[in-house]
Amino acid sequence: MTRTCTMVLLLLAIVMSGLMAARPKELTVILKWNPNEKQSMPVFETTGGVLPLMIADVSDKRDRGKQIGENTEEKVAVPVYTVSDVPEYVRGHLTAQLRAIGLDVSAGDVGERIMRPELVEFWVAESDRYRGSVRLRVSVTDSRGKEIWSALVGGVSDHFGRSLKPDNYTESFSDATQDLAAKLVAVPGFRAALAQKP
């Protein structure tokens, strides 16, 4: 082997080890509201009146703890974590999105209509794109605790972005939460549960 060939191989090995060292073993994301897309505003029929809705604390039913995503672009996956309060993030922004759609919504667990959400998924899968998913098991009860309606509702997002960027993760969660709110109010059973009875 010539000296030039040896030098080229050595240089290549140094470059490759530098690239591998630059890739983090994990990523921590601070959750913030960072939507990339404007929410489509579904029409919510209010003829006859709509009851105010209280949103109770979100019960976290996920089984991954603080992990909220994963980058699988390379052979060794990079886990993504957060130190933020995920259930409170979902509750706060779902409340804001439902208000933006036109509903009378507040955080609380006492009222004529109470939504009790269980968080079953809050995840971004990053490979060639960022694919986000936020899913809730939702029930709406009356003031006595009788269940009126329940369903599993989810929102998704799909974006291109540079690898392992916290802003791309927060963008994905924001857009998926917007999508969840829009899909929730489009469900006839949810609308019926909030309707004022004549």
Long-range contacts (C-beta under 8 A, 24 or more apart in sequence): 23-74, 23-78, 23-164, 24-78, 24-164, 25-78, 26-78, 26-79, 26-80, 26-81, 27-71, 27-78, 27-79, 27-80, 27-81, 27-164, 27-166, 27-169, 28-80, 28-81, 28-82, 28-83, 29-68, 29-69, 29-80, 29-81, 29-82, 29-84, 29-166, 29-169, 29-170, 30-82, 30-83, 30-84, 30-166, 30-170, 31-82, 31-84, 31-86, 31-89, 31-170, 31-173, 32-170, 33-93, 33-170, 33-174, 34-167, 34-170, 34-171, 34-174, 35-171, 35-174, 35-175, 35-178, 36-157, 36-159, 36-171, 36-174, 36-175, 37-157, 37-175, 37-178, 39-97, 39-100, 39-178, 39-179, 39-181, 39-182, 40-182, 41-100, 41-101, 41-182, 42-101, 42-182, 42-185, 42-186, 44-101, 44-102, 44-103, 44-185, 44-191, 45-191, 46-102, 48-195, 48-196, 48-198, 49-195, 49-196, 50-103, 50-104, 50-194, 50-195, 50-196, 51-104, 51-112, 51-113, 51-194, 51-195, 51-196, 52-104, 52-105, 52-106, 52-111, 52-112, 52-113, 53-98, 53-103, 53-104, 53-105, 53-106, 53-111, 53-113, 53-114, 53-115, 53-140, 53-194, 54-105, 54-106, 54-107, 54-108, 54-109, 54-110, 54-111, 54-113, 54-114, 54-115, 55-91, 55-94, 55-95, 55-98, 55-105, 55-106, 55-107, 55-108, 55-114, 55-115, 55-117, 56-108, 56-109, 56-114, 56-115, 56-116, 56-117, 57-87, 57-91, 57-109, 58-87, 58-88, 58-90, 58-91, 58-117, 58-118, 58-119, 58-136, 59-87, 59-116, 59-117, 59-118, 59-119, 60-86, 60-87, 60-118, 60-119, 61-118, 61-119, 61-120, 61-137, 62-86, 62-119, 62-120, 62-121, 62-122, 64-123, 68-122, 68-123, 68-124, 68-169, 68-173, 69-123, 69-124, 69-125, 69-126, 69-169, 70-124, 70-125, 70-126, 71-126, 71-127, 71-163, 71-164, 72-125, 72-126, 72-127, 73-126, 73-127, 73-128, 73-163, 78-164, 80-124, 80-126, 80-164, 80-169, 86-119, 86-122, 87-119, 89-173, 90-117, 90-119, 90-122, 90-134, 90-136, 90-177, 91-117, 93-174, 93-177, 94-136, 94-177, 94-180, 94-181, 97-177, 97-178, 97-181, 97-182, 98-181, 98-184, 98-185, 101-181, 101-182, 101-185, 103-185, 103-194, 110-143, 111-143, 112-142, 112-143, 113-140, 113-141, 113-142, 113-148, 113-193, 113-194, 114-140, 114-141, 114-142, 114-143, 115-139, 115-140, 116-140, 116-141, 120-152, 121-154, 122-173, 124-169, 124-172, 124-173, 126-163, 126-164, 126-168, 126-169, 128-160, 129-158, 129-159, 129-160, 129-161, 130-157, 130-158, 130-159, 130-160, 130-161, 130-168, 130-169, 130-171, 130-172, 131-156, 131-157, 131-158, 131-172, 132-156, 132-157, 132-158, 132-159, 132-172, 132-173, 132-175, 132-176, 133-157, 133-176, 134-173, 134-176, 134-177, 134-179, 134-180, 135-180, 136-180, 138-184, 138-190, 140-190, 140-193, 140-194, 148-193, 149-189, 149-190, 149-192, 149-193, 151-187, 151-189, 151-190, 153-180, 153-183, 153-184, 153-187, 154-180, 154-183, 155-179, 155-180, 155-181, 155-182, 155-183
